[in-house]
Amino acid sequence: MKTSTTPFILVFNNLSYSVSTFKEVTLSCMFCQKDTEVLSMSSKSKMLLNDISGEAREGEVLAILGPSGSGKTTLIDALAGRISKESLRGSVTMNGENMESGDLKVISAYVMQDDLLYPMLTVEETLMFSAEFRLPRTLSKSKKLARVQDVIDELGLRDAAKTIIGDEGQRGISGGERRRVSIGVDIIHDPVLLFLDEPTSGLDSSCAFMVARVLQRIALIFLSHGEIVYYGSSMMMNLSLFLSDFGRPIPENDERTEFMLDLCRELEGAVGGRKSIVAGNAKSPLKVSSQKMMKRPNSCLIYSSEYSNGSKHSFTLMLTTFVQHGASQKFANPFWDEIIVLVKRSLTNSKRKPELLLHKIGVVVVVASILASLFWNLDKTEVGVQERTGFFAFMVTTIFFGSTEVLAVFVQDRYIFMRETSYNAYRRSSYNIYRSIIVIPRLLILAFLLASITFWSIGLNGRFPSFLFYFLTIFVSLWAGDSLVNYSGFWIVVPLIGIFLLFSGFFIHRDRIPTYWIWFHYISIVKYPLQAMLLNEFDDPNVCLVEGVITQNKSCLLTGLDVVRKQDVTDLRKWSCLWITLALGIFL
């Protein structure tokens, strides 16, 4: 918690939280053969938090310790407003006043268990982009940079400031430094409350020590199966006194928190063991005095040598002051500023990995070359018409299935997006527009390569205007496919594209599709680019496809319009198909 001119106290009282689980029940079957059993499921409630109370004071770090599965993360989520109020019992107050979720997001930050950072950004760049999101536009760039430098010094990251974050494939900063960067990203706007989920998890002792030095002056809550077994100061005297009263004094050379964790594990395995220490904590003088203080009216008061006048400080007044100093009730920056910063960050991260774009270009060139050689210079015969329609169907399918490769990149983005938007770093709508904008240069390059390699080598109909429309259709299809994949899971996208292809009108004509399935034909994202390509190629009444001459005589057996009618793609014009593909990419 940050130190300010207003003393703060966060109090949580009688927090309880349970979830419904399903238990398998075995029942005998009355009407079946002997020894036959029927399985059914019954609902059962599991208590994750049970009557948890405590407080966090200004200038202190409250550590929540306990064995795996004891409810540590659940308690932090409850305090941070990440659990629905409908399912959480008890109260969480700041200076005696209840906190709404929106207010909490303004004054707090949440550091997740995993370090979700862009690997190719340096430490300084990562913190600077966070400052541009979280600090208001009224602050000059020099002041934001000064704040970043202060955080770098505060977290002991000066030597690593110009080093990239790194990942499994790229060497970067150490695990402890990465954890401190994660903390820095969320304290850049100087929040009143900072929640950290297992800040030293996965770190060696040296890195964990460096993180702990940042999080000094620790007070402790020990949990076991969602119940408090100890609440009080981590000072040796207090914890030793509590355990001595319980009959398990800390050995002289043992580390006190490790001893307490081992004791929790031991008591969890013994019949009634956990209940005895929970009861002991409830009767502890430390716990009793804490409960008395929390039950006072306006228990928000904090008294110290600096604030000895006994004045009360309202949470509402504190929130107003915090907003006046630059924090918006919702977001720190306007909509378009958020998009610009998102685009800048993405370009900075991706330009340091040019091999990703080169790989995609290589794949497109290989695929386009294979198609060009396979469908080389198709003639204008009935067989050639069939091969052309087959090429267009394969081209559109390849475009959409090829879009699934962006999932790997989006998964990394998605978790960072969830972390940043959960505490109002930027709007979700800003992110959606940024994702649509950032792919445009890459898709333009890929679409141009795909169109230019295949159009003239295959011998498609028309000149430059037809090529331009063909290129635009490929580009819009790539963009729509990218949008579809970004907001769906892999296991949904792949079968969905297959179903869209089935209902596109290529395998079965529109008039043969059953009435109860016809709606799927019209929402098929494959139908419209395929129809646009067919119309671009065949919608020309002056070309005779069989003879290859202008249709001024009666010798022509097959015109472009005949193909259009045969393929049943007469319901829309080609430009309408292009615009609908674009719209589906936005709304699907």
QUITA-V465390 format. One record per run of one state. SS is the DSSP state (helix for helix, strand for strand, loop for the rest). FROM is the first residue (numbers start at 1). TO is the last residue. If there is no record, write none. Layout:
SS,FROM,TO
SS,FROM,TO
This chain:
loop,1,8
strand,9,28
loop,29,36
strand,37,57
loop,58,60
strand,61,66
loop,67,71
helix,72,79
loop,80,84
helix,85,87
strand,88,94
loop,95,96
strand,97,98
loop,99,100
helix,101,107
strand,108,111
loop,112,121
strand,122,122
helix,123,134
loop,135,140
helix,141,154
loop,155,157
helix,158,160
loop,161,163
strand,164,164
loop,165,166
strand,167,167
loop,168,169
strand,170,170
loop,171,174
helix,175,187
loop,188,192
strand,193,196
loop,197,204
helix,205,214
loop,215,217
strand,218,224
loop,225,226
strand,227,233
loop,234,235
helix,236,246
loop,247,255
helix,256,268
loop,269,272
helix,273,283
loop,284,284
helix,285,295
loop,296,314
helix,315,324
loop,325,334
helix,335,350
loop,351,353
helix,354,374
loop,375,381
helix,382,422
loop,423,427
helix,428,438
loop,439,439
helix,440,458
loop,459,463
helix,464,486
loop,487,489
helix,490,502
loop,503,509
helix,510,512
loop,513,514
helix,515,523
loop,524,524
helix,525,538
loop,539,542
strand,543,544
loop,545,549
strand,550,550
loop,551,558
strand,559,559
helix,560,566
loop,567,573
helix,574,587
loop,588,588
